Amino acid sequence: MNMELTCDDKHSKLNSTRVAKVLHPSSEGEVIAAIQEAAAADQAVSICGARHAMGGQQFGEDTVLLDLSSLTGLQKVDLENGRVEAGAGLMWPELIDSLLAQQVGQERVWSIRQKQTGADDLTLGGSLAANIHGRGLQMRPMIDDVEAFTLIDGSGCRHRCSREENEELFCLVIGGYGCFGVITSVQLRLTPRRKLERLVEITTIERVVPALEDRMAKGCLYGDFQFSIDESSSDFLKLGVLSSYRPVEPSREMPKERIDLGTADWEELIHLAHHDRAKVFQVYSDFYLSSHQSLYWSDTHQLSVYLEDYHAKVDHDCGARVPASEMITELYVPREHLAGFMDKAAKLLRSGSVPVIYGTVRLIEQDEESFLAWARQGFACIIFNLHTEHDEAGIERSSEVFRALIDLALEFGGSYYLTYHRWARKDQVEKAHPRFREFLERKEHYDSTGRFQSEWWRHHRDLLK
Ligand SMILES: Cc1cc2nc3c(=O)[nH]c(=O)nc-3n(C[C@H](O)[C@H](O)[C@H](O)COP(=O)(O)OP(=O)(O)OC[C@H]3O[C@@H](n4cnc5c(N)ncnc54)[C@H](O)[C@@H]3O)c2cc1C
C-alpha cells in the first residue's frame, strides 16, 4: 500500500483520507499543468499546505492532492510601503528570517503583523484559506494583512485578486478553505518591527476584557489570557495569566537570549496537563510572572515551540488504551458575555468526561470583508484543546461537548471557527455562519466543474442541501 496516499492532518490525526495521487508543484507553471491534467482526466483536486486544519479541508477521497509547501519564493520587500510578495507555501519562521535577512542595516525593518499561536510551520496559503488570527489586539483576521494574491482556477487560468481586481474572489478565497482554486502567491501588508515589553498579571475572567481594553488604550499591540484547566478547582476557566505587549523605545537594549519556554518546558507542561492539571497552571503562571517586563520583538514573540507527534509519548506514558490527541475548538462571544459564557462552559466541561488540556482567550476586531467572515463583530475568542480518545465512544464524547459549546456560544449571540472540526449540526452551521449556503452557491458559480473538492466541502454541501 502506498502510504503517501493515505493522508491525515498533523494535530488531531482524525481525518485519514485516501487520495488518488499526491503532487508537489514547485512553481506556478507546475500548478497550472497539474490542474489542467486533472481537468483533462476529469479528476477532482484537493489542496494542502502544512496539513494543520482539522475538519478535512485539505483532503478529498480519490482526489489529486496538490501539496503547495514547495512554493516558497520571496520577492524583495517594498521598503517604502511595507509590502512583500511571497509564495503560498512559505511558512512563518522562514518568512520572518528571510524578511530580516533582506533588511540588514535598515533603520526601519518591516515584518509580519500577526500569525497563529501554538504552531509555526503553517503555510501562507493555509493561513489565508482559514483567514487566521493571532494574539493581536485591535487586529482583524488575516484578510486585513493581505493586499492581493494570485489564484489558479479549475481550468488552470490565473487571476490576480485584490480589493480592486476580482474583488468578490478576493473576499471568497480568504476564509474559503481551498474551494475556489490554488493560491500561488500573496502580497502581504507588513508592519514596522518593534521592541515590546511583556506585562504579566494573574487575574480573573471578569477582568479580562476591561484589562485588555485598558492595555489597548495604553498602546499594547498584543495580548491574551491563558486560563486554569483544573476542573477540580473553583479557579477552573476563571483564573488565568493575562499577558500583554507594549512598545518601548527603540533604544532599549534587547537581551541576548529571549526568555521563553523551550522544548523541555513544553514537554513538562504537556505531561502535567494530562496528569496534574492543578500543577500545570502553577508552573505556567510562575514562568510567565518571571518574564514580566522582559523584552521581545513584535514578530518573533509570536513564534512558539510545537512538539511534532507529542501525543504518542503522552499515550505511552499513561499506558493509553487507545491512541488519543487534542482536538481544538474556538468559540466567539460578544465581549460583554465572556464571563457568563465561561461560567456556563465550566459547568458543562466539569460534567463531561473530556479533559481540557489547554485554553486561552484573545480578542478580535470585526471583519467586514471576507465572505464567510467568522469575526462578524468584535468578539472575545475562546480556545479549548480537548483530549480526544480515538475510538468511537471517545470521538462521540468530544463531538458532543463541541456541539454543546457551540450551542452555548450561539446562546450568547456568538459563533465558532470552521477550521477545527466538522461536527456542528446543520442548525448550528446556519446560525453561526449565515452566509454559508450563499458561499456554496458562489463556489458552484466560480468552480462549475467542481474541480476543487475536499471532505470538508462535500460534508457541508450535503448537510445544507
Ligand atoms: C496547534 C495548532 C494551533 C493553531 N493556532 C491557530 C491560531 O492561533 N489561530 C488561527 O487562526 N488558527 C490556528 N490554527 C489553525 C491553522 O491556522 C489553520 O488550520 C491553517 O489553515 C493551517 O495552515 P496549513 O498550512 O497547515 O494549511 P492546511 O491545513 O494544509 O490547509 C488548510 C486549508 O487551506 C487550504 N489551502 C492550503 N494551501 C492553499 C493554497 N495554496 N491555496 C488555496 N488553498 C490552500 C486547504 O485546502 C485547506 O482548506 C492552529 C492549528 C493547530 C493545529
The ligand as a Tripos MOL2 file, in Angstrom:
@<TRIPOS>MOLECULE
LIG
   53    58     1     0     0
SMALL
NO_CHARGES

@<TRIPOS>ATOM
      1 C1         -1.6520   23.5750   17.0950 C.3       1 LIG1
      2 C2         -2.4460   24.4880   16.2120 C.ar      1 LIG1
      3 C3         -2.5350   25.8310   16.5400 C.ar      1 LIG1
      4 C4         -3.2870   26.7010   15.7500 C.ar      1 LIG1
      5 N1         -3.3860   28.0160   16.1140 N.ar      1 LIG1
      6 C5         -4.1680   28.8440   15.4040 C.ar      1 LIG1
      7 C6         -4.3130   30.2140   15.7810 C.ar      1 LIG1
      8 O1         -3.7210   30.6670   16.7420 O.2       1 LIG1
      9 N2         -5.1090   30.9880   15.0240 N.ar      1 LIG1
     10 C7         -5.7690   30.5150   13.9190 C.ar      1 LIG1
     11 O2         -6.4900   31.3000   13.2900 O.2       1 LIG1
     12 N3         -5.6320   29.2330   13.5310 N.ar      1 LIG1
     13 C8         -4.8540   28.4080   14.2470 C.ar      1 LIG1
     14 N4         -4.7180   27.1070   13.8510 N.ar      1 LIG1
     15 C9         -5.3930   26.6650   12.6130 C.3       1 LIG1
     16 C10        -4.4750   26.8930   11.4050 C.3       1 LIG1
     17 O3         -4.1300   28.2500   11.3030 O.3       1 LIG1
     18 C11        -5.2100   26.5060   10.1230 C.3       1 LIG1
     19 O4         -5.5630   25.1600   10.1880 O.3       1 LIG1
     20 C12        -4.3880   26.7610    8.8620 C.3       1 LIG1
     21 O5         -5.2300   26.5820    7.7490 O.3       1 LIG1
     22 C13        -3.2200   25.8140    8.7760 C.3       1 LIG1
     23 O6         -2.3970   26.0870    7.6820 O.3       1 LIG1
     24 P1         -1.7470   24.8760    6.8890 P.3       1 LIG1
     25 O7         -0.6320   25.4140    6.0700 O.co2     1 LIG1
     26 O8         -1.4430   23.7580    7.8060 O.co2     1 LIG1
     27 O9         -2.9460   24.5150    5.9090 O.3       1 LIG1
     28 P2         -3.6780   23.0950    5.6080 P.3       1 LIG1
     29 O10        -4.1760   22.5420    6.8930 O.co2     1 LIG1
     30 O11        -2.7820   22.2570    4.7980 O.co2     1 LIG1
     31 O12        -4.8920   23.5980    4.7470 O.3       1 LIG1
     32 C14        -5.9140   24.3510    5.3540 C.3       1 LIG1
     33 C15        -6.8620   24.9000    4.2960 C.3       1 LIG1
     34 O13        -6.1400   25.7550    3.4440 O.3       1 LIG1
     35 C16        -6.2990   25.3640    2.0780 C.3       1 LIG1
     36 N5         -5.0540   25.7060    1.4110 N.ar      1 LIG1
     37 C17        -3.7880   25.4330    1.8130 C.ar      1 LIG1
     38 N6         -2.9030   25.9460    0.9430 N.ar      1 LIG1
     39 C18        -3.6210   26.5520   -0.0280 C.ar      1 LIG1
     40 C19        -3.2830   27.2570   -1.2140 C.ar      1 LIG1
     41 N7         -2.0290   27.4750   -1.5610 N.pl3     1 LIG1
     42 N8         -4.2970   27.7080   -1.9920 N.ar      1 LIG1
     43 C20        -5.5950   27.5230   -1.6510 C.ar      1 LIG1
     44 N9         -5.9660   26.8790   -0.5280 N.ar      1 LIG1
     45 C21        -4.9930   26.3940    0.2650 C.ar      1 LIG1
     46 C22        -6.5970   23.8700    2.1490 C.3       1 LIG1
     47 O14        -7.2860   23.4280    1.0150 O.3       1 LIG1
     48 C23        -7.4490   23.8250    3.4070 C.3       1 LIG1
     49 O15        -8.7730   24.1700    3.0820 O.3       1 LIG1
     50 C24        -3.9570   26.2120   14.6040 C.ar      1 LIG1
     51 C25        -3.8710   24.8560   14.2660 C.ar      1 LIG1
     52 C26        -3.1250   23.9970   15.0650 C.ar      1 LIG1
     53 C27        -3.0560   22.5500   14.7140 C.3       1 LIG1
@<TRIPOS>BOND
     1     1     2 1
     2     2     3 ar
     3     2    52 ar
     4     3     4 ar
     5     4     5 ar
     6     4    50 ar
     7     5     6 ar
     8     6     7 ar
     9     6    13 1
    10     7     8 2
    11     7     9 ar
    12     9    10 ar
    13    10    11 2
    14    10    12 ar
    15    12    13 ar
    16    13    14 ar
    17    14    15 1
    18    14    50 ar
    19    15    16 1
    20    16    17 1
    21    16    18 1
    22    18    19 1
    23    18    20 1
    24    20    21 1
    25    20    22 1
    26    22    23 1
    27    23    24 1
    28    24    25 2
    29    24    26 1
    30    24    27 1
    31    27    28 1
    32    28    29 2
    33    28    30 1
    34    28    31 1
    35    31    32 1
    36    32    33 1
    37    33    34 1
    38    33    48 1
    39    34    35 1
    40    35    36 1
    41    35    46 1
    42    36    37 ar
    43    36    45 ar
    44    37    38 ar
    45    38    39 ar
    46    39    40 ar
    47    39    45 ar
    48    40    41 1
    49    40    42 ar
    50    42    43 ar
    51    43    44 ar
    52    44    45 ar
    53    46    47 1
    54    46    48 1
    55    48    49 1
    56    50    51 ar
    57    51    52 ar
    58    52    53 1
@<TRIPOS>SUBSTRUCTURE
     1 LIG1         1 GROUP 0 **** ****
